[in-house]
């Protein structure tokens, strides 16, 4: 008779070897399985989507590369290949798309203006480069004046009426600043006087500089066009809308009834009309309200209208950021004894603007794309100059329009994509949340 051995308890005295994860859970196969085929209906949708992408990409490659015409002197080769893109037309018209009707022998001035802008923008966008305050002053004052002189030729002839209008405007501005210092108490008297003095000195200095003859040939704004006009309108609207929007947002939340009512009325009126109406008013209706013999350049009227229109939308974006700041931040600023402008500049606005970075950049991108509307009032922006090229009988072909629109779309996408990616970079850099 056999006897059973007693059971012996066994305990592992060392860690078990770590096994690799299953092959279908890692790498590309794991990502595809987790994201595209987690179940049968998502798998069906993924397959249909991939088939659609393959069809679109295949047709695009066939049209843009395989059957396209890259080199030609006229429409003949593009007509002979009616199923492919006519990149020869894009190559022939590309310089006009950039400069418009700017004189060919003077295009170096546009190139220099572009270089001056890039030279100030790159140090401003890279956080590690120092001298940010000096860069901001360059972009706000030196670059616009230099660009205006380069593109127009300078040597503006300011009449006596222009000087009187500027002096009256400065007096009104001084009265407003003194009212803020005496009545509302938002500014110290010395600070208000310094601000008035600085603004007056800057305005008078700019007018004197613009009246100097630098020996450049004058170029009317009617000769501008293409990407030049698009960038001028977009950059002016972007640069002007942010500070104006911040002031309007603060004014809408102000305790002073007059300031609050003015801000509310301004924002609601400008947000209640489409941009095309603003452009028509600035181009057609505004001269009717001006005195006889007084008129502004059409592009200047367009820039003013775009800046005011975009500032109203920017004000609501900034106001959303201000409302997202907890009340404790305002109370902490008051407890520290900070003035209104100190608390806003040092505590409230930095947090509010960080919160609404996506909304601010979204406004910038929308404004950049809305510049195409200026072609309706006779200004040839990038899209307008592309469309005008379709009328050239030398390049009339079945694919001329499609090629031009596709190239313009790629240019717009590049600018908008770069703005979007930079905003994402700034969001990641300024975030204060804890990530795993």
MARTI-198074 format. One record per residue (C-alpha): residue number from 0; residue in three letters; x negated, y negated, z. Coordinates in nm, 2 decimals. Example, Ala and Ser with C-alpha at 12.3 -4.5 7.8 and 13.67 -1.06 7.14 Angstrom:
REM MARTI-198074
    k    r      c1      c2      c3
    0  ALA   -1.23    0.45    0.78
    1  SER   -1.37    0.11    0.71
//
This chain:
REM MARTI-198074
    k    r      c1      c2      c3
    0  UNK    0.00    0.00    0.00
    1  UNK   -0.15   -0.33   -0.12
    2  UNK   -0.16   -0.63    0.11
    3  UNK   -0.11   -0.98   -0.01
    4  UNK   -0.38   -1.23    0.05
    5  UNK   -0.28   -1.52    0.27
    6  UNK   -0.21   -1.85    0.08
    7  UNK   -0.49   -2.09    0.09
    8  UNK   -0.43   -2.47    0.08
    9  UNK   -0.65   -2.65   -0.17
   10  UNK   -0.72   -3.03   -0.17
   11  UNK   -0.92   -3.20   -0.45
   12  UNK   -1.22   -3.37   -0.31
   13  UNK   -1.30   -3.58   -0.62
   14  UNK   -1.11   -3.80   -0.86
   15  UNK   -0.96   -3.62   -1.16
   16  UNK   -1.11   -3.72   -1.50
   17  UNK   -0.94   -4.01   -1.67
   18  UNK   -0.78   -3.89   -1.99
   19  UNK   -0.75   -4.12   -2.29
   20  UNK   -0.41   -4.26   -2.38
   21  UNK   -0.21   -4.07   -2.66
   22  UNK   -0.33   -4.17   -3.01
   23  UNK    0.02   -4.30   -3.10
   24  UNK    0.01   -4.55   -2.81
   25  UNK   -0.31   -4.75   -2.90
   26  UNK   -0.45   -4.94   -3.19
   27  UNK   -0.26   -5.03   -3.50
   28  UNK   -0.05   -4.72   -3.48
   29  UNK    0.06   -4.80   -3.12
   30  UNK    0.15   -5.16   -3.21
   31  UNK    0.35   -5.05   -3.51
   32  UNK    0.53   -4.79   -3.31
   33  UNK    0.61   -5.03   -3.02
   34  UNK    0.71   -5.33   -3.23
   35  UNK    0.84   -5.20   -3.56
   36  UNK    0.98   -4.85   -3.49
   37  UNK    1.09   -4.84   -3.13
   38  UNK    1.42   -4.68   -3.25
   39  UNK    1.58   -4.57   -3.57
   40  UNK    1.78   -4.89   -3.65
   41  UNK    1.48   -5.12   -3.59
   42  UNK    1.28   -4.88   -3.81
   43  UNK    1.53   -4.92   -4.09
   44  UNK    1.52   -5.30   -4.06
   45  UNK    1.14   -5.30   -4.06
   46  UNK    1.12   -5.09   -4.37
   47  UNK    1.37   -5.31   -4.55
   48  UNK    1.18   -5.62   -4.44
   49  UNK    0.85   -5.48   -4.56
   50  UNK    1.00   -5.39   -4.90
   51  UNK    1.13   -5.75   -4.93
   52  UNK    0.79   -5.89   -4.84
   53  UNK    0.61   -5.66   -5.08
   54  UNK    0.85   -5.77   -5.36
   55  UNK    0.81   -6.14   -5.29
   56  UNK    0.43   -6.12   -5.25
   57  UNK    0.40   -5.91   -5.57
   58  UNK    0.61   -6.15   -5.77
   59  UNK    0.41   -6.44   -5.63
   60  UNK    0.08   -6.29   -5.72
   61  UNK    0.20   -6.20   -6.07
   62  UNK    0.33   -6.56   -6.12
   63  UNK    0.05   -6.75   -5.95
   64  UNK   -0.25   -6.55   -6.05
   65  UNK   -0.21   -6.28   -6.31
   66  UNK    0.00   -6.47   -6.56
   67  UNK   -0.10   -6.82   -6.47
   68  UNK   -0.28   -7.07   -6.69
   69  UNK   -0.58   -7.23   -6.51
   70  UNK   -0.76   -7.42   -6.79
   71  UNK   -0.59   -7.61   -7.07
   72  UNK   -0.60   -7.95   -7.23
   73  UNK   -0.22   -7.98   -7.28
   74  UNK    0.10   -7.79   -7.27
   75  UNK    0.02   -7.54   -7.55
   76  UNK   -0.12   -7.27   -7.33
   77  UNK    0.15   -7.31   -7.06
   78  UNK    0.42   -7.28   -7.33
   79  UNK    0.25   -6.97   -7.46
   80  UNK    0.27   -6.81   -7.11
   81  UNK    0.62   -6.91   -6.99
   82  UNK    0.62   -6.66   -6.70
   83  UNK    0.31   -6.78   -6.52
   84  UNK    0.22   -7.09   -6.33
   85  UNK    0.07   -7.39   -6.51
   86  UNK   -0.22   -7.47   -6.28
   87  UNK   -0.38   -7.67   -6.56
   88  UNK   -0.11   -7.93   -6.52
   89  UNK   -0.17   -7.95   -6.15
   90  UNK   -0.55   -7.99   -6.21
   91  UNK   -0.49   -8.26   -6.46
   92  UNK   -0.25   -8.46   -6.24
   93  UNK   -0.41   -8.39   -5.90
   94  UNK   -0.61   -8.72   -5.89
   95  UNK   -0.29   -8.91   -5.96
   96  UNK   -0.11   -8.72   -5.68
   97  UNK   -0.37   -8.84   -5.44
   98  UNK   -0.41   -9.21   -5.54
   99  UNK   -0.10   -9.28   -5.74
  100  UNK   -0.15   -9.57   -5.98
  101  UNK   -0.45   -9.72   -5.78
  102  UNK   -0.71   -9.85   -6.02
  103  UNK   -0.96   -9.57   -6.11
  104  UNK   -1.26   -9.79   -6.06
  105  UNK   -1.14   -9.89   -5.71
  106  UNK   -1.05   -9.55   -5.58
  107  UNK   -1.37   -9.55   -5.37
  108  UNK   -1.19   -9.78   -5.14
  109  UNK   -0.92   -9.52   -5.07
  110  UNK   -1.19   -9.25   -5.02
  111  UNK   -1.36   -9.48   -4.77
  112  UNK   -1.04   -9.54   -4.59
  113  UNK   -0.98   -9.16   -4.56
  114  UNK   -1.33   -9.11   -4.43
  115  UNK   -1.29   -9.39   -4.17
  116  UNK   -0.96   -9.22   -4.05
  117  UNK   -1.12   -8.88   -4.03
  118  UNK   -1.42   -9.02   -3.86
  119  UNK   -1.20   -9.16   -3.58
  120  UNK   -0.95   -8.87   -3.57
  121  UNK   -1.20   -8.58   -3.52
  122  UNK   -1.37   -8.73   -3.21
  123  UNK   -1.02   -8.80   -3.07
  124  UNK   -0.89   -8.45   -3.12
  125  UNK   -1.19   -8.26   -2.98
  126  UNK   -1.17   -8.27   -2.60
  127  UNK   -1.54   -8.23   -2.54
  128  UNK   -1.65   -8.54   -2.74
  129  UNK   -1.68   -8.83   -2.50
  130  UNK   -1.59   -9.20   -2.54
  131  UNK   -1.22   -9.13   -2.58
  132  UNK   -1.13   -9.49   -2.48
  133  UNK   -1.35   -9.64   -2.74
  134  UNK   -1.22   -9.40   -3.00
  135  UNK   -0.86   -9.50   -2.91
  136  UNK   -0.95   -9.87   -2.95
  137  UNK   -1.11   -9.80   -3.28
  138  UNK   -0.80   -9.61   -3.41
  139  UNK   -0.56   -9.87   -3.29
  140  UNK   -0.74  -10.19   -3.39
  141  UNK   -1.05  -10.15   -3.61
  142  UNK   -0.93   -9.87   -3.83
  143  UNK   -0.59  -10.03   -3.93
  144  UNK   -0.75  -10.37   -4.01
  145  UNK   -1.04  -10.21   -4.20
  146  UNK   -0.79   -9.99   -4.40
  147  UNK   -0.56  -10.28   -4.47
  148  UNK   -0.85  -10.49   -4.61
  149  UNK   -0.99  -10.20   -4.81
  150  UNK   -0.66  -10.10   -4.97
  151  UNK   -0.52  -10.45   -5.04
  152  UNK   -0.84  -10.64   -5.08
  153  UNK   -0.78  -10.87   -4.79
  154  UNK   -0.79  -11.25   -4.83
  155  UNK   -0.43  -11.30   -4.72
  156  UNK   -0.30  -11.66   -4.77
  157  UNK   -0.10  -11.74   -4.45
  158  UNK    0.13  -12.03   -4.49
  159  UNK    0.21  -12.29   -4.23
  160  UNK    0.54  -12.13   -4.18
  161  UNK    0.37  -11.80   -4.10
  162  UNK    0.15  -11.95   -3.84
  163  UNK    0.45  -12.13   -3.68
  164  UNK    0.65  -11.80   -3.68
  165  UNK    0.35  -11.62   -3.50
  166  UNK    0.32  -11.90   -3.24
  167  UNK    0.70  -11.89   -3.17
  168  UNK    0.68  -11.51   -3.13
  169  UNK    0.39  -11.54   -2.89
  170  UNK    0.58  -11.80   -2.69
  171  UNK    0.88  -11.57   -2.67
  172  UNK    0.66  -11.28   -2.56
  173  UNK    0.50  -11.50   -2.29
  174  UNK    0.84  -11.59   -2.16
  175  UNK    0.94  -11.23   -2.14
  176  UNK    0.62  -11.13   -1.96
  177  UNK    0.66  -11.42   -1.71
  178  UNK    1.02  -11.32   -1.65
  179  UNK    0.90  -10.97   -1.57
  180  UNK    0.65  -11.11   -1.32
  181  UNK    0.87  -11.37   -1.15
  182  UNK    1.23  -11.23   -1.18
  183  UNK    1.19  -10.85   -1.19
  184  UNK    0.86  -10.82   -1.01
  185  UNK    0.74  -10.54   -1.23
  186  UNK    0.41  -10.73   -1.30
  187  UNK    0.18  -10.95   -1.10
  188  UNK    0.16  -11.31   -1.23
  189  UNK   -0.21  -11.28   -1.30
  190  UNK   -0.16  -10.95   -1.49
  191  UNK    0.12  -11.10   -1.70
  192  UNK   -0.09  -11.40   -1.79
  193  UNK   -0.39  -11.17   -1.89
  194  UNK   -0.17  -10.96   -2.11
  195  UNK   -0.03  -11.27   -2.28
  196  UNK   -0.38  -11.40   -2.33
  197  UNK   -0.51  -11.08   -2.47
  198  UNK   -0.22  -11.03   -2.71
  199  UNK   -0.24  -11.39   -2.84
  200  UNK   -0.62  -11.36   -2.89
  201  UNK   -0.59  -11.03   -3.07
  202  UNK   -0.30  -11.15   -3.30
  203  UNK   -0.48  -11.48   -3.39
  204  UNK   -0.81  -11.29   -3.45
  205  UNK   -0.64  -11.04   -3.68
  206  UNK   -0.49  -11.32   -3.89
  207  UNK   -0.82  -11.49   -3.92
  208  UNK   -1.00  -11.17   -4.02
  209  UNK   -0.73  -11.09   -4.28
  210  UNK   -0.76  -11.44   -4.43
  211  UNK   -1.14  -11.39   -4.50
  212  UNK   -1.24  -11.32   -4.86
  213  UNK   -1.45  -11.00   -4.87
  214  UNK   -1.49  -11.01   -5.25
  215  UNK   -1.26  -10.71   -5.31
  216  UNK   -1.02  -10.71   -5.61
  217  UNK   -0.66  -10.74   -5.49
  218  UNK   -0.45  -10.43   -5.54
  219  UNK   -0.07  -10.46   -5.50
  220  UNK    0.12  -10.20   -5.30
  221  UNK    0.32  -10.13   -5.61
  222  UNK    0.01   -9.96   -5.75
  223  UNK   -0.02   -9.73   -5.45
  224  UNK    0.13   -9.38   -5.46
  225  UNK    0.09   -9.02   -5.40
  226  UNK   -0.07   -8.88   -5.09
  227  UNK   -0.19   -9.23   -5.00
  228  UNK    0.16   -9.36   -4.96
  229  UNK    0.27   -9.05   -4.77
  230  UNK   -0.01   -9.08   -4.52
  231  UNK    0.03   -9.46   -4.48
  232  UNK    0.40   -9.42   -4.40
  233  UNK    0.36   -9.11   -4.18
  234  UNK    0.06   -9.24   -3.98
  235  UNK    0.22   -9.58   -3.93
  236  UNK    0.55   -9.42   -3.81
  237  UNK    0.36   -9.18   -3.58
  238  UNK    0.13   -9.43   -3.43
  239  UNK    0.41   -9.69   -3.37
  240  UNK    0.68   -9.45   -3.26
  241  UNK    0.50   -9.31   -2.96
  242  UNK    0.43   -9.63   -2.76
  243  UNK    0.77   -9.78   -2.87
  244  UNK    0.95   -9.46   -2.77
  245  UNK    0.78   -9.46   -2.43
  246  UNK    0.89   -9.82   -2.36
  247  UNK    1.24   -9.75   -2.48
  248  UNK    1.26   -9.44   -2.26
  249  UNK    1.14   -9.63   -1.96
  250  UNK    1.38   -9.91   -2.04
  251  UNK    1.68   -9.67   -2.06
  252  UNK    1.60   -9.55   -1.71
  253  UNK    1.53   -9.90   -1.58
  254  UNK    1.72  -10.06   -1.29
  255  UNK    1.75  -10.39   -1.47
  256  UNK    2.09  -10.40   -1.65
  257  UNK    1.97  -10.62   -1.94
  258  UNK    1.67  -10.40   -2.02
  259  UNK    1.88  -10.08   -1.99
  260  UNK    2.16  -10.20   -2.21
  261  UNK    1.92  -10.33   -2.47
  262  UNK    1.74   -9.99   -2.48
  263  UNK    2.06   -9.79   -2.49
  264  UNK    2.20  -10.00   -2.77
  265  UNK    1.88   -9.99   -2.97
  266  UNK    1.84   -9.61   -2.94
  267  UNK    2.20   -9.52   -3.01
  268  UNK    2.23   -9.76   -3.31
  269  UNK    1.91   -9.63   -3.48
  270  UNK    1.99   -9.27   -3.41
  271  UNK    2.34   -9.31   -3.54
  272  UNK    2.24   -9.39   -3.90
  273  UNK    2.04   -9.17   -4.14
  274  UNK    1.69   -9.26   -4.24
  275  UNK    1.79   -9.32   -4.61
  276  UNK    2.04   -9.59   -4.49
  277  UNK    1.76   -9.76   -4.30
  278  UNK    1.54   -9.75   -4.60
  279  UNK    1.81   -9.90   -4.82
  280  UNK    1.87  -10.17   -4.57
  281  UNK    1.50  -10.25   -4.55
  282  UNK    1.46  -10.25   -4.92
  283  UNK    1.79  -10.41   -5.05
  284  UNK    1.98  -10.57   -4.77
  285  UNK    1.70  -10.73   -4.56
  286  UNK    1.59  -10.98   -4.83
  287  UNK    1.95  -11.11   -4.84
  288  UNK    1.93  -11.22   -4.48
  289  UNK    1.60  -11.40   -4.51
  290  UNK    1.56  -11.77   -4.59
  291  UNK    1.51  -11.87   -4.95
  292  UNK    1.16  -11.82   -5.07
  293  UNK    1.07  -11.58   -4.78
  294  UNK    1.02  -11.22   -4.87
  295  UNK    0.82  -10.92   -4.74
  296  UNK    0.64  -10.65   -4.93
  297  UNK    0.86  -10.35   -5.00
  298  UNK    0.62  -10.11   -4.84
  299  UNK    0.59  -10.33   -4.53
  300  UNK    0.97  -10.34   -4.50
  301  UNK    0.97   -9.96   -4.53
  302  UNK    0.70   -9.92   -4.26
  303  UNK    0.89  -10.14   -4.02
  304  UNK    1.22   -9.94   -4.08
  305  UNK    1.05   -9.60   -4.04
  306  UNK    0.87   -9.71   -3.72
  307  UNK    1.19   -9.84   -3.55
  308  UNK    1.39   -9.53   -3.67
  309  UNK    1.13   -9.28   -3.54
  310  UNK    1.08   -9.47   -3.21
  311  UNK    1.45   -9.42   -3.12
  312  UNK    1.42   -9.04   -3.16
  313  UNK    1.09   -9.04   -2.97
  314  UNK    1.25   -9.23   -2.69
  315  UNK    1.50   -8.95   -2.63
  316  UNK    1.22   -8.69   -2.63
  317  UNK    1.02   -8.88   -2.38
  318  UNK    1.33   -8.94   -2.17
  319  UNK    1.38   -8.57   -2.15
  320  UNK    1.03   -8.53   -2.01
  321  UNK    1.09   -8.80   -1.75
  322  UNK    1.41   -8.63   -1.63
  323  UNK    1.22   -8.30   -1.60
  324  UNK    0.99   -8.45   -1.34
  325  UNK    1.10   -8.37   -0.98
  326  UNK    1.22   -8.65   -0.77
  327  UNK    0.94   -8.57   -0.52
  328  UNK    0.68   -8.70   -0.77
  329  UNK    0.84   -9.05   -0.77
  330  UNK    0.87   -9.04   -0.39
  331  UNK    0.50   -8.94   -0.36
  332  UNK    0.40   -9.23   -0.58
  333  UNK    0.60   -9.47   -0.37
  334  UNK    0.45   -9.33   -0.05
  335  UNK    0.11   -9.40   -0.19
  336  UNK    0.20   -9.77   -0.24
  337  UNK    0.16   -9.76   -0.61
  338  UNK    0.33  -10.02   -0.82
  339  UNK    0.58   -9.92   -1.09
  340  UNK    0.33   -9.93   -1.38
  341  UNK    0.06   -9.75   -1.17
  342  UNK    0.30   -9.47   -1.08
  343  UNK    0.41   -9.44   -1.43
  344  UNK    0.07   -9.45   -1.59
  345  UNK   -0.11   -9.23   -1.33
  346  UNK    0.15   -8.98   -1.21
  347  UNK    0.48   -8.97   -1.40
  348  UNK    0.41   -9.02   -1.77
  349  UNK    0.11   -8.78   -1.79
  350  UNK    0.33   -8.50   -1.66
  351  UNK    0.63   -8.60   -1.87
  352  UNK    0.43   -8.62   -2.19
  353  UNK    0.26   -8.29   -2.13
  354  UNK    0.60   -8.12   -2.09
  355  UNK    0.74   -8.26   -2.41
  356  UNK    0.44   -8.20   -2.64
  357  UNK    0.64   -7.96   -2.86
  358  UNK    0.92   -8.22   -2.90
  359  UNK    0.67   -8.49   -2.98
  360  UNK    0.49   -8.29   -3.24
  361  UNK    0.82   -8.17   -3.38
  362  UNK    0.91   -8.54   -3.43
  363  UNK    0.58   -8.60   -3.60
  364  UNK    0.63   -8.31   -3.84
  365  UNK    0.98   -8.42   -3.92
  366  UNK    0.87   -8.77   -3.99
  367  UNK    0.59   -8.65   -4.21
  368  UNK    0.84   -8.45   -4.42
  369  UNK    1.09   -8.74   -4.42
  370  UNK    0.84   -8.96   -4.60
  371  UNK    0.97   -8.81   -4.92
  372  UNK    1.28   -9.03   -4.89
  373  UNK    1.08   -9.34   -4.98
  374  UNK    1.09   -9.23   -5.34
  375  UNK    1.46   -9.33   -5.34
  376  UNK    1.37   -9.70   -5.29
  377  UNK    1.11   -9.70   -5.57
  378  UNK    0.79   -9.60   -5.37
  379  UNK    0.60   -9.31   -5.53
  380  UNK    0.50   -9.09   -5.24
  381  UNK    0.35   -8.75   -5.30
  382  UNK    0.67   -8.58   -5.40
  383  UNK    0.78   -8.89   -5.61
  384  UNK    0.45   -8.89   -5.80
  385  UNK    0.48   -8.52   -5.86
  386  UNK    0.83   -8.56   -6.00
  387  UNK    0.72   -8.85   -6.22
  388  UNK    0.46   -8.63   -6.38
  389  UNK    0.73   -8.40   -6.52
  390  UNK    0.83   -8.67   -6.77
  391  UNK    0.49   -8.65   -6.94
  392  UNK    0.56   -8.49   -7.28
  393  UNK    0.19   -8.38   -7.30
  394  UNK    0.26   -8.13   -7.02
  395  UNK    0.62   -8.04   -7.07
  396  UNK    0.66   -7.66   -7.03
  397  UNK    0.90   -7.41   -6.86
  398  UNK    0.66   -7.38   -6.56
  399  UNK    0.56   -7.74   -6.51
  400  UNK    0.82   -7.82   -6.25
  401  UNK    0.78   -7.50   -6.06
  402  UNK    0.40   -7.54   -6.05
  403  UNK    0.42   -7.90   -5.93
  404  UNK    0.68   -7.83   -5.66
  405  UNK    0.48   -7.53   -5.53
  406  UNK    0.16   -7.73   -5.51
  407  UNK    0.34   -8.02   -5.33
  408  UNK    0.49   -7.77   -5.09
  409  UNK    0.15   -7.62   -5.01
  410  UNK    0.01   -7.97   -4.94
  411  UNK    0.30   -8.05   -4.70
  412  UNK    0.27   -7.71   -4.53
  413  UNK   -0.11   -7.76   -4.47
  414  UNK   -0.06   -8.09   -4.29
  415  UNK    0.24   -7.97   -4.09
  416  UNK    0.07   -7.64   -4.00
  417  UNK   -0.24   -7.82   -3.87
  418  UNK   -0.03   -8.05   -3.65
  419  UNK    0.16   -7.75   -3.52
  420  UNK   -0.15   -7.55   -3.44
  421  UNK   -0.32   -7.84   -3.26
  422  UNK   -0.01   -7.90   -3.05
  423  UNK   -0.03   -7.53   -2.94
  424  UNK   -0.39   -7.57   -2.86
  425  UNK   -0.32   -7.88   -2.64
  426  UNK   -0.03   -7.69   -2.47
  427  UNK   -0.27   -7.40   -2.38
  428  UNK   -0.54   -7.64   -2.26
  429  UNK   -0.31   -7.86   -2.04
  430  UNK   -0.10   -7.58   -1.90
  431  UNK   -0.11   -7.54   -1.52
  432  UNK    0.08   -7.22   -1.49
  433  UNK   -0.08   -6.90   -1.36
  434  UNK   -0.11   -6.63   -1.63
  435  UNK   -0.17   -6.26   -1.57
//
